[in-house]
Amino acid sequence: MDKIEQTPNKTLQNPENKKIIRHEDFIAGMGKGLAILESFGNDRHRLNISMAAERTGLTRAAARRHLLTLEYLGYLEYDGHYFYLAPKILKFSGAYLSGAPLPKISQPLLNLLTNQTSLIFSVMVLDGYEAITVARSAAHQQTDRVNPYGLHLGNRLPAHATSAGKILLAHLEPEQQLEWLEKYPLKRLTKYTCVDNAEFLQLLRELKEQDWCYSCEEHELGVHALAVPIYNGNSKAVAALNIVSPTMRTTREYLIQHILPLLQETARELRNVL
């Protein structure tokens, strides 16, 4: 659980998004409950009380009460040993995907790209350590048995090892990049993952100047990807548009020569309506 920083004038600042709230307006119990839900992830689908306490920094007694409350409310299920997320949790993601403008606006354009190329395209946003898929298309004609990362809505991928994540990190301010590296040390996922801070920061500077990112086998062997930023009307990079493909199906040259112009044109269209 991220530690909320208390400021001298009796306000709290979230170190993640820098939002500020008055101390008397902050509901600590809600923060702890959400921390319990956030402790479930791709690396751990089931948690017992001790695991939840360790992941959130809560005492075992507090973790137990929050787990039982969330089970009572229908957001968790319990098999007698472990707690795990219940389908009711999807109410929140469903409300976002149906109501947020970015997924709705980008979906027809993603489908068009797929119809033109029979490849897989996604729109992703940055959330802390990870890039999240908020819209995606799939080539119905595709018969490859390779199932590369980033192919389902809500999928969360380590930003430093993905094309979409890196292009979004490249558009953070330099001090924000340093804070990000301090909070999220670079982890090696394959032999191609960059884990040197100085090298990574230099790469981000180059990517911002280039305004697109190619990534090959940094997160998953046999998969490469290409991404461009999506800007809003204020010239702020709010998301990334990317293509993910098995390396045995497409080459780097093909993606850059033939797919990159399509990504850039689609990103320009999205900028006009965001």
LINTAMO-V878651 format. One line per field, one symbol per residue. ss: DSSP state (a for helix, b for strand, c for the rest). phi: phi as a letter, one per 20 degrees, with the letter a starting at -180 (. if undefined). psi: psi as a letter, one per 20 degrees, with the letter a starting at -180 (. if undefined). A space follows every 10 residues. Layout:
BEGIN
ss: ???
phi: ???
psi: ???
END
This chain:
BEGIN
ss: ccccbbcccc bbbccccccb bbaaaccaaa aaaaaaaacc bccbcbbcaa aaaaaaccca aaaaaaaaaa aaaccbbbcc ccbbbcaaaa aaaaaaaaac aaaaaaaaaa aaaaaaaccb bbbbbbbccb bbbbbbcccc cccccccccc cccccbbbaa acaaaaaaaa cccaaaaaaa aaaccccccc ccccccaaaa aaaaaaaaaa cbbbbbcccc ccbbbbbbbb bcccccbbbb bbbbbbcccc caaaaaaaaa aaaaaaaaaa aaac
phi: .ffeeeegem cdcfffdmfd cfgfeeefff fffffffffe bfebecceff fffffdneff ffffffffff fgfnecccdn ccebfeggff gffffffedf fgfffegfff ffgfffcmdd cbdccecmfc ddfdbbccff ffdgefdffm dcfnfdcgff dcffffffff effgffffff ffecgfdedc feffcegfff ffffffffff mbcdccledb fnccbcbcfd eefemdfdac dcdcbfffdc dgfffffdeg gfffffffff ffde
psi: pppppprhkk rqpoigjjqp qqgiipohhg hhghhghiip ahiohpqagg gggghijrrh ggggghghgh ghijiqqpji gqqqqqhhhi hghghghhhq hggghhghhg hggghhikrp qqpqqpnciq pppiqqrqoh ipjpipnrrk jqqippqphi jqggghhhhh jqqghhgghg hhhnqppphr iippjpgghg hgghghhhgh krpppokhhp qjprqpqqqo qaijkpoirq prppqqhihq rggggghhhg hggggghhgh hii.
END
